[in-house]
C-alpha cells in the first residue's frame, strides 16, 4: 500500500521523506524527532501525532521539506493494542459488553496533563474490543478517530465497571502507516551508517518513504509538462493544465509526471472556457 516510486538519489529522498518509526518506551515524540534529525543531519524533523513517553509503536517522522505535509497526515484514524488493570472482579462477558457501549460517537474531555484545552469534544470509536482477560488484566484493541485519548477511554470505561486504568499501550496504525512497515531507531541508524560508510543504500531505501506518498492520502491529478513552471510559481490550476480527469474531492495533489507540484483546493468555477480556474494552491513545493 505504501509503495511509491523510489528511484531518486538518497540525498534527494532525505530532503523530502517520511520515516515510519517504531517508537520505544522512554523518549517523548519530540525527542524521537530530534534523534532522527541528528541521524540524518537534517534541518527539520516533525512527527505526525504525539505518543506519550510510555507508549510505543507507529510514529511517522517527516524530514526537511516533508514537514510541510504534516497537517495532511495528522488526524487520521489510529489503531492501538494495550492492557488495562481492572479494579474489580468483573466477568469477561460483562466487560466485553461494556466496551461495546463505547463504539460509535462519544464525548471526551482531554486528560488534565494534555496540552489542549479541556473541553468536551466528539470523537468516533470504530472498534473497542476486549481481546482476552486474565485475572484483573484485560487486553484490548481499538480503532479510533485521531485525537482520541486512549487512557481517558479506559478511565471512562472504568467508571462504569468499578474502576480501570491503562497499564500498557502500543499504536499499531496511524492512517496509512502500519507497525508492519515501521523501523526501530537502531535499525535506522545502522542503515544510514551503511550508506555513509559503505555506499550501501539497500536498507536505507526500505526505510525512507518518499513525500510523494501524499497521493495515498489526497487524490492525485496529473498536469501537462508546459504547466509545471507556472504552477510552481504559484498560479492557480486551470482546466487547460490537466492531463487527465480531476478527482471529485475538495483537496487534490498535483503531479507533473512523477514530480510533486503541490496541494490545491478547489474553488467555484471562474473565468472563460480558455482560462477556467479549477483550484488555488494551498501548498506548493517550489
KOLLOMAR-879487 format. One record per residue: x, y, z of N, C-alpha, C in turn; residue in three letters. Coordinates in steps of 0.1 Angstrom, whole numbers, plus 5000, padded with zeros to 4 digits. Layout:
% KOLLOMAR-879487
XYZXYZXYZala...
This chain:
% KOLLOMAR-879487
500849885000500050005000500950135000unk502050125007502850245008503850254996unk503850174986504850174976504650294967unk505650374966505650494957507050494950unk507150534938508450534930509550594939unk510650514940511650554950513050544943unk513250614932514450604924515350724926unk514850824933515650944935516950914942unk518050994940519250974949518850994963unk519650924972519350924986519351064992unk520251154988520251284993518951364990unk518351334978517151394975515951334983unk516051204985515051144993515051195008unk516251215013516351265027515751405028unk515851485017515251615018513751625017unk513151515013511651515012511151365014unk511151325027510751195030510151185044unk509551065046508951035059509550895064unk509750885077510250765082509250715093unk508850585091507850525100508650465112unk508750545122509550495134508650415143unk509350305148508650225159509250285172unk508450375178508950445190509050355202unk510150365209510350285221509750355233unk509750285244509350345257510450435262unk510050545267511050635273511050775267unk511550795255511650925249510250985245unk510151115246508951185241509051175225unk507851205219507851215205508751315199unk508951425206509851535202511251495202unk511551415213512951365214513251265203unk512251185199512451085188512751165175unk512051275173512251365161513751415161unk514151455173515551515174516551405171unk516351285176517251175173517351145158unk516151135151516151115137516751225129unk516451345133517051465127518651465128unk519151425140520551415142521251305133unk520551185132521051075124521251125110unk520351195104520351235090520951375088unk521451445099521951575098520951665091unk519651645093518651725087518351855094unk517851955086517552085092516252075100unk515351995096514051995103513551845104unk512751825114512051695116510851725124unk509751655120508451665128507651545127unk506851515138506151395138504651415134unk503951305131502551315127501651255138unk501651315150500851265161501551225173unk501451295184502151265196501851125203unk502951065208502750945216503450985230unk502750945241503350965254504650885255unk505550935264506750865266506650715269unk505550675276505450525280504750445269unk504350515258503550445247504550415236unk504450305230505350265219504550255206unk505250235195504650205182504850305171unk503850315162503950385150504050535153unk505150595148505350745149506050795136unk505250835127505750885114506551015117unk507751025112508551145113508951195099unk508651315097508951385084510351455085unk511051455074512351525073512251645063unk512851755067513051865059511751915052unk511751915038510551965031509351895034unk509451765037508251685040507451725053unk508151805061507451855073506351945070unk506352005058505252085053503952005050unk504051875050502951795047502151755060unk502751785071502251735084500751745086unk500151855083498751875086497851785078unk498351725067497551645058497551495063unk498451465072498551325078498051315092unk498151425099497651425113496151425113unk495551355122494051355124493351225118unk494151145111493551025105493350915116unk492550815113492250715123493450635127unk493450595140494550525145494150395152unk495050295152494750165159495750145170unk495250095181496050065193495749925198unk496749865205496549755213497149785227unk496549725237497149765250496549675261unk496849705274496449635285495849735295unk494849685303494249765313494249685326unk494249755337494149685350492749715356unk492049615359490649625364490649635379unk489949735385489849755399488849665406unk488149585399487149495405487149365397unk486449265403486449135396485249115387unk485249195377484149195367484249075358unk483149015354483248905344483548945330unk484248865323484748895310483648935300unk482548865301481348885292480849025295unk480749065308480249195311481149305307unk482449285308483449375303483449395288unk483249285281483049295266481849385262unk480749365269479549435266479749585269unk480449615280480649755284481549825274unk482549755269483449815259482649845246unk481749755242480949785230480049905231unk479749945244478950065245479650195242unk480950185241481850305237482050315222unk481550215214481750215200480750315194unk481250405185480350505179480850645183unk479950745183480350875186480350885201unk481450945207481550965222481951105224unk481651155236482151285241483251265250unk484351325248485551305256486251435260unk486651445272487351565277488851525278unk489751605272491251565273491651555288unk492651465291493051455305493751575310unk493951585323494551705329495851745324unk496751645321498051665316498251695302unk497151695294497251725280497551875277unk498051905265498352035262497252115255unk496152045253495052115246493952155256unk493052245252492052305261491152185265unk490852185278490052075284488552105282unk488052085270486652095268486151965261unk484851935263484251815257484351825242unk484851715236484951705221484351575217unk483751575205483151455200484251375192unk484351245195485351165188484551035184unk485050965174484450845169485350725173unk484750625179485450495182484850395173unk485650345163485150255153485150105158unk486150085167486349955173486949965187unk486349885197486849875210486549735215unk487649655213487449505215488249455227unk487649375236488449315246488949185240unk490249175239490849055233490848935242unk491248955254491148845264491348905278unk490948835288491048875302491748765310unk492748805318493448705327493448775341unk492648725350492548785363492048925361unk492749025366492349165365493049235354unk493849165346494449225334493649195322unk493249295314492449275302493249335290unk493449265280494049315268492949365258unk493249475252492249535243492849585230unk491949605220492349665207491249765204unk491749885199490749985195491250055182unk490250105175490450185163489650305164unk490350425165489650545169490050665160unk489250765160489550895153490750955159unk491551025151492751095156492251195166unk493151205177492751305188492051235199unk491751105198491151035209492150995219unk491851015232492850975242492450845248unk493350745245493050605249493050595265unk493950655271494050655286492750695292unk492150805286490850855291489750765287unk489850695276488850595272488750485282unk489950435286489950335296489450375310unk489750505313489350565326487750575326unk487250615314485750635313485050495314unk485650395308485150265309485150215324unk486250245330486350215344485250265353unk484850385350483750455358482450365357unk482350285347481050205346481250065352unk482450025355482649885359483349875373unk483549985380484149985393485650015392unk486050085381487450125380488350045371unk489150115363490150055354491150165350unk492450125348493350215343494350145333unk494850225324495650165313497050135319unk497650025316498949995320499949975309unk499449965297500349935285499649975272unk500350045263499750085251500750085239unk500350045228501150035216500250075204unk500750175196500050225184500450135172unk499550065166499849975155499550035141unk498750135141498450205128498250355131unk498650435121498350575121498150625107unk496850625103496550655089497050545080unk497850575070498350475061499650405066unk500150445078501350395083501050275093unk501750165092501450045100502750005107unk502549935118503649885126504449775118unk503749715108504449615100505549675091unk505449805088506449875080507249975088unk507249965101507950055109509350005112unk510250105117511650065119512150125132unk512850045139513450085152514550185150unk514850265160515850365159517250315155unk517550205162518850135159518950085145unk517850035140517849995126518050105116unk517450225119517650345111519050395111unk519650395123521050435125521950345117unk521750215118522650125111522450135096unk521250155091521050175076521750295071unk521650405079522350535075523850515075unk524350445085525750425086526350335074unk525550235070525950155058526050245046unk525150335044525150415033526350515033unk526550575044527650675046528950615044unk529150495051530550435052530850335041unk529750265036530050165026529250195012unk528550305012527850335000526750234997unk526350165007525250055006523950115010unk523150145000521850215002520650125003unk520849995001519749905000518749915012unk519349905024518449905036517850045039unk518550145036518050285038516950315028unk516950265016515850285007514550215012unk514650115020513450045025512850135036unk513650225042513250305054512650435049unk513350505039512950635035511650625026unk510550685031509350685023509250825016unk509250825003509150954995507951034999unk508151165000507051255004505851244994unk506151194982505151174972504051074977unk504251014988503250924994501950994997unk502051134997500851214999499751174990unk500051124978498951084969498150964974unk498550894984497750794991496750855000unk496950985004496051045013495151145006unk495651214996494951314989494851274974unk493751284968493551244954494551314945unk495051244935496051294926495551334912unk496151434907495851474893497151504886unk497251464873498451504866498251624857unk499251694855499151814846500151804835unk499951884824500851884813502251944816unk503251904809504551954812504752104811unk504052164801504252304799503552394810unk502752324819502052394830502952404843unk503952314843504752304856505352424861unk506052504853506752624858505752724864unk504652744857503652844862503052794875unk502752674876502152614889503152624900unk504452594897505452604908505652754912unk505352844904505452984907504153044914unk503252954916502052994925500853034917unk500753014904499453044897498452934900unk497152964898496152864901496152754890unk495452644894495352534885494152564875unk494452554862493352574852493052454845unk491852454838491352334831492352294820unk492952394814493852364803495152294807unk495452304820496652234825496552084827unk495352034827495051894831495551794820unk496151684825496551574817495751454822unk494451464823493551354828492451424836unk491551334842490351384849490751434862unk490051544867490251594880489351514890unk489951474902489151394911488051474918unk487051404923485951464929486251484944unk487151574948487451604962487851744963unk487751794975488051934977489551964976unk490351874981491751894980492351794970unk493351834962493951754952495451774953unk496251664950497651684949498051674934unk498851774930499151794916500551734913unk500651654902501851594898502051634883unk503351654880503751674866504651554863unk504051454856504651314855504851264870unk506151244874506351184888506751294898unk506851424893507251534901506051594909unk506151594922505051654930505151804930unk504051874925503952014924503452074937unk502352024942501752084954500352034957unk499752094967498352064971497452184968unk496352154961495452264957494052244962unk493352354965492052344970491052394959unk490052324956489152354945488352484949unk487952564940487152684942486052684932unk485052774934483952784924484552824911unk484052764900484552784887484552934883unk485652984878485853124874486453124861unk486153234853486853264841486153204829unk486753224817486153174805486653034803unk486152964792486552834789488052814787unk488652924782490152914779490952914792unk490552994801491353014813490652974826unk489752874825488952824836489752794848unk489552854859490352824871489652714879unk490352604882489752494890490052494904unk491352534908491752524921492952624924unk493052664936494152754940495152684949unk496352724948497452654956497252674971unk497352564978497452574993498852544998unk499552454991500952434994501652394981unk502752474978503552454966504952424970unk505552314965506952284968507852334957unk508052464957508952524946510352534952unk
